[in-house]
């Protein structure tokens, strides 16, 4: 059996996983889309065959969680499931009931903290868009949650089938319904981020750096090109959590 520890991030649409190096860094990250469906045979076949330990965060549907846990139990001798705690490695969570903060958001904050002191506005764009403010002292000031542009389009299409779920270009004022949909939904997300930056500056006295993660980042036009991007931020936080728990 390999002595490696593997990290697994089960989200609402994808499973991402990577080996944990001895120096705390991530190995090559793999991702398999599931879109909330039942676990396909190809997913099980793609997992590493045998290893010593696994650390994971579980956000996906319960059926997928169960199937992933079963698959990992057959492959390794030790499983640890990340959970949100009030304090860890200099990070202090704002929520008075820590478990009310999603584990993925907690791990993203932990990953941001290890990237540098910040302050950071950590923005995740996936099924939802999440904003979390982390100051330079490691204090979390809370956050916001809203539908992502993709979910807005899906909801509109579900209520009015004539409104396309995909396509269009982002423009200031559209002269076509497809462009208007894209511009409105993307614009709502951009406005939320910009308002978050302004409110953060008012709260902590300086404008935080923007740290972007999640599968929807590349699809959102109009983001600050200078913003830091960390596509595997949750796994980075999971790596920090795993090493801390082991220590």
C-alpha positions in Angstrom: 0.0 0.0 0.0 1.3 3.5 -0.8 2.2 5.7 2.1 0.5 8.7 0.5 -2.3 10.8 1.8 -4.8 11.8 -0.8 -7.2 14.8 -0.6 -10.7 14.7 -2.0 -13.1 17.6 -2.5 -16.6 16.5 -3.4 -18.6 19.5 -4.6 -22.0 20.0 -6.1 -20.8 19.3 -9.7 -17.3 17.8 -9.5 -15.0 15.6 -7.5 -11.5 17.0 -7.3 -8.6 15.0 -5.8 -4.8 15.2 -5.4 -2.0 13.6 -3.5 -0.6 15.5 -0.5 3.2 16.0 -0.7 5.4 15.8 2.3 6.1 19.5 2.1 2.4 20.3 2.3 1.9 21.0 -1.3 -0.5 19.4 -3.7 0.3 16.9 -6.4 -1.4 16.9 -9.8 -5.1 17.7 -9.3 -7.7 15.5 -11.1 -11.3 16.5 -11.6 -14.4 14.4 -12.6 -17.7 16.0 -13.3 -20.8 14.4 -11.8 -23.4 17.3 -12.0 -25.3 15.7 -9.0 -25.9 12.4 -10.8 -25.3 9.0 -9.4 -21.7 8.0 -9.2 -20.6 6.7 -12.7 -18.5 3.5 -13.0 -15.7 5.6 -14.6 -15.4 7.7 -11.4 -14.7 4.7 -9.2 -12.3 3.3 -11.8 -10.4 6.7 -11.9 -9.6 6.8 -8.2 -6.1 5.8 -7.0 -6.1 2.1 -6.2 -4.5 1.9 -2.7 -3.1 4.5 -0.3 -2.6 5.0 3.4 -4.9 7.8 4.3 -7.5 10.2 2.9 -8.7 13.6 4.0 -11.9 14.9 2.4 -14.6 17.5 2.4 -18.1 16.5 1.4 -20.5 19.1 -0.1 -22.3 17.0 -2.7 -25.5 15.1 -2.5 -25.9 12.4 0.3 -26.0 9.5 -2.2 -22.7 10.7 -3.7 -21.1 11.2 -0.3 -22.0 7.6 0.7 -20.6 6.1 -2.6 -17.4 8.1 -2.3 -16.9 7.0 1.3 -17.5 3.4 0.4 -15.0 3.7 -2.5 -12.4 5.3 -0.2 -12.9 2.8 2.6 -12.0 0.0 0.3 -8.8 1.8 -0.8 -7.2 3.2 2.4 -6.8 2.5 6.1 -7.6 5.9 7.5 -10.3 8.5 6.6 -10.7 12.0 8.1 -13.5 14.3 7.2 -12.8 18.0 7.5 -15.1 20.1 9.6 -15.3 23.8 10.4 -13.7 24.8 13.7 -13.6 28.2 15.4 -9.9 28.6 15.3 -7.1 27.0 13.3 -3.6 28.1 12.3 -4.3 31.7 13.1 -7.7 31.7 11.4 -10.6 32.8 13.5 -14.1 32.2 12.2 -16.7 34.9 12.5 -19.7 32.5 12.9 -20.7 32.1 16.6 -21.7 28.5 15.7 -18.8 27.4 13.5 -20.5 24.4 12.0 -23.0 26.8 10.3 -20.1 27.9 8.0 -19.8 25.5 5.1 -16.7 23.4 5.2 -15.7 24.4 1.7 -15.8 28.1 2.7 -13.8 27.3 5.9 -11.1 25.5 3.9 -11.0 28.2 1.3 -10.3 30.7 4.1 -7.6 28.4 5.5 -6.0 28.2 2.1 -6.1 31.9 1.7 -4.5 32.4 5.1 -1.6 30.2 4.1 -1.1 32.1 0.8 -0.3 35.3 2.7 -1.6 37.6 5.4 -4.0 39.5 3.1 -6.4 41.0 3.8 -8.4 38.9 1.3 -11.9 39.0 -0.1 -12.2 35.3 -0.9 -14.8 34.7 -3.7 -15.9 31.3 -4.8 -18.0 30.9 -7.9 -19.7 27.5 -8.4 -23.3 26.6 -8.0 -23.4 29.6 -5.6 -21.2 32.6 -5.4 -19.7 33.1 -1.9 -17.8 36.1 -0.5 -15.8 35.9 2.7 -13.7 38.7 4.2 -10.4 37.8 6.0 -8.3 40.5 7.5 -4.5 40.5 7.8 -4.7 39.2 11.4 -6.6 36.1 10.4 -10.0 37.3 11.6 -12.9 36.3 9.4 -15.5 39.1 9.2 -18.3 36.9 7.7 -19.6 36.8 4.2 -22.4 36.5 1.7 -24.0 33.8 -0.5 -26.0 34.3 -3.7 -26.9 32.3 -6.8 -24.1 32.1 -9.3 -24.7 33.4 -12.9 -25.0 29.8 -14.1 -27.7 29.1 -11.5 -29.5 32.4 -12.3 -29.7 31.3 -15.9 -30.8 27.8 -15.0 -33.6 29.2 -12.7 -34.8 31.6 -15.4 -34.9 28.9 -18.0 -36.8 26.6 -15.6 -39.5 29.2 -15.1 -39.5 30.5 -18.7 -38.2 28.0 -21.2 -38.0 30.6 -23.9 -35.1 32.2 -22.0 -32.0 30.3 -23.1 -29.9 28.7 -20.3 -26.6 29.3 -22.1 -24.9 31.7 -24.5 -24.8 35.4 -25.1 -22.1 38.1 -24.7 -21.5 40.5 -21.8 -22.1 44.1 -22.8 -23.2 47.2 -21.1 -26.6 47.5 -22.7 -27.7 44.6 -24.8 -29.9 44.8 -28.0 -30.6 41.1 -28.0 -32.3 38.9 -25.3 -29.5 36.3 -25.2 -26.9 39.1 -24.6 -29.2 40.7 -22.1 -29.5 37.5 -20.1 -25.7 37.0 -20.0 -25.1 40.7 -19.1 -27.7 40.8 -16.4 -26.6 37.6 -14.6 -22.9 38.2 -14.9 -23.5 41.8 -14.0 -25.3 40.9 -10.8 -22.3 38.8 -9.7 -19.8 41.5 -10.6 -21.9 44.1 -8.7 -22.0 41.8 -5.6 -18.2 41.4 -5.7 -17.6 45.2 -6.1 -20.0 46.0 -3.3 -18.2 43.4 -1.2 -14.9 45.1 -1.8 -16.3 48.5 -0.9 -18.0 47.2 2.3 -14.8 45.4 3.2 -12.7 48.6 2.8 -15.2 50.4 5.1 -15.0 47.6 7.6 -11.2 47.1 7.9 -9.9 50.4 6.6 -8.3 49.2 3.4 -9.4 47.5 0.2 -8.6 43.7 0.4 -7.0 41.7 -2.3 -9.4 39.6 -4.4 -8.8 35.9 -4.3 -11.0 33.9 -6.8 -11.7 30.2 -6.9 -14.3 27.8 -8.2 -15.3 26.4 -11.5 -17.3 29.4 -12.6 -14.5 32.0 -12.4 -13.3 31.6 -16.0 -16.8 32.0 -17.3 -17.5 35.3 -15.6 -16.5 38.2 -17.9 -15.5 41.5 -16.3 -13.5 40.3 -13.4 -10.4 42.3 -12.4 -7.6 40.7 -14.4 -5.1 41.5 -11.6 -7.1 39.4 -9.1 -5.4 36.4 -7.7 -6.9 33.1 -8.9 -6.6 29.8 -7.0 -8.5 27.1 -8.8 -7.7 24.5 -6.1 -8.1 26.7 -3.0 -10.4 24.3 -1.2 -7.8 21.5 -1.7 -5.1 23.8 -0.5 -7.0 24.5 2.7 -7.7 20.7 3.0 -4.0 20.1 2.8 -3.4 22.6 5.6 -6.2 21.0 7.7 -4.9 17.5 7.1 -1.3 18.3 8.1 -2.6 20.2 11.2 -4.8 17.3 12.3 -2.0 14.8 11.8 0.4 17.0 13.8 
